[in-house]
């Protein structure tokens, strides 16, 4: 028996608002529902994961998900939750972003044809590209009053800072998307974050007024972290799903480092673990909180889902290099992007290959050749090497006079370590 979608969202703590009759409609039939993704960047970030997981749960419960890539709405910009108007992208940039977003969504949803509830991708540019302004105001504008549009929170909040006509009409454009999908794809449900409620309900109202149809709305909680900081943000900005923008190592570390309180919520939202599996993990976590069973299970599951098992294994290896007893082979196995990601922020010094080759000893290399970045003097370097506190490429040094004959990582780098936590990246050029 298929799971009840609304119940699934409820116990996972994801449900925010639901229009009366929605749950009953889904009990009677295989429903079609959609969520829109505006292609304002060439990658989705983890802030989008709640909506992706909503569509995934929807499909797992036997319903048919539509992912709407907003090729048209991305040209306009949604005022919901924004304090200023978004920069408009060129058509070429939007087309490129759409194709990138498609690839990412395909990792989560089953798009294979042949099943009744296979996922489908639609693009609202397809039905808006030849829709003239005059047609739009006749077909859509006359059905929704200004009073109705002005009452929306997303509009009210922006009136003080200034709201363009473009943004004001966004809810009509989104409302027409719902109408088009209702009419052409029998799509009766629109879902989204709680800040989208006003736009979604405009769609249900347009369907009612144009064709006397019944359509439904459901929204999910906006994710907040327990400490009040914004979910999905780091000091470096968004945590992206694209490995070129956020390395799998950094992605893994983001989830690994969340608080216990957040882990209890996030493991329900961002994994497909059952209630029983999560309860068992909670028991295990509470027995030994320092082992972070919740965080490690969550980080593993979501890293494999967004990236791959191989990327997860590299992230584990990279973590052991920084925090565990790794060996040179582990270090050699990291690709350049992961290596730089792991050691981002550590002091770096660039030296010529000839200077490394002509160094008389490791003492010379770690002091004079590296311009005192690692050790201010030969004496200090010698003393710490003799004490067993210095490594290069995870090889512990014991003789201050040994030649610096080490294989360059990625044919370009040496990793020096002073004590347990002080790393330095020597770049050979």
C-alpha positions, 0 to 999 in steps of 0.5 A: 500500500502506498504511503499517505503523502500528507501524513509523510510530510506531517511526521517529517515536520515539513507541512506548513499550509494545506488547502481544505480537500487536498488530502482527500483528493489525493486519497481518491486518485493518483494526483499530478502536482508541480513545483516551480524552480526559477533558473536564476543560476546554473545550479540549484543549492541546498535551499532548493532541497526541501522542494526537491525532497517534496517532489520525491516524497510525492512520487514515492507516495504514488503520485505524478510530479512535474518539475516546472523550470521557469524559463519565462518566470525567470525573466521576470523575478518573484517578489516573494521573500525579496527586499529588492528587485532581482537582476534580470538575466539574458535569454541565453543565460536562462537557457543555459541555467535551465539545462543545468537545473534539469540535470540536477533534478534528474538525480532525484526524480524518476523520469523514466517513461513507462510508469504512470507516475514518472516525473516530467519536466516542463518549461513555462517559456514553451507556453509564454513565448508566443503569448502576447501582452494583449492576449495575456491581459484578456485571458488572465488579467480580467479574471483577477482583481487589483484588490485581490492582488494587493492583499498578498503579503508578498506585495504588501511587504514590498510596497514601502521599498518600491514594487515594479509592475513587472514584479506585481504581475508575477503572481498572474504569470505563476497563476497562469502556469497552474492554469495551463498545467491544470488544463493540459496535464490534469495537474490539480496541485501546486506545492512550494515553500510557505512564502509561495502561498499567495502565488499558489492560491492565485493559481487556484483562484484563476482556475476556479474563475476561468473554468470553474475547476477545483485545484489545490495548494500545499506549502512546506515549512521554510527551513531555519537553523536552531541558532537563527542563522540562515540554512544553506549559507556559509561564510563563503555563500550558498552551498551549491549542488554543483561540485564545481561551485561547492566541492563534495568535501565541503558539501559533506562537511556542511552536513557533518557540522550541523548541531544536534538540534538541526540534525534531528530535524534535517534527517527527517526532511533530507533523507528517505529514512523511515520513522523506525530507522530515524528513531533507531538512529536517535537512540544510537546518537543519544547513547554517544552524542560525541560520535554524531551518528545523526550527522554522519548518517545524514551527511553520507546519505545526502552526499551520495544522493547529490554527488556519488558514492565515489565523491562521498568516499573522497570526502571521507578520505579528505576528512581523515587527512585533516582530522585523522591518521591518514597516510601519503597514499590518501593525500596522493589520491585527492584530485586538485579541486578536492585538495585545494578545497580541503586546504582552503584558507591555510597559508600558501607560499609559491616557490620555483621548482628549481629552488626546491630542487636546489635546497640543501635540506628540508630545514632550508626548504621550510625556512629560507626557501619558503620565505619564512612562511612556515618557520622564521629561522633554520634553528626553529625548523631544525629543533621541531624536526628533531622533535618529530613535529614536522611532516611533508606530504604526511611523511614525518621528518626526523633528520633536519639535514635530509634532502627535500626529495618528495613527490609533488601532489598533483605535480604541483604541491607540497603539504607541510604540517607543523604540529597537529593542526598547522598546515601550509601549502607549498606551490611549486611553479 
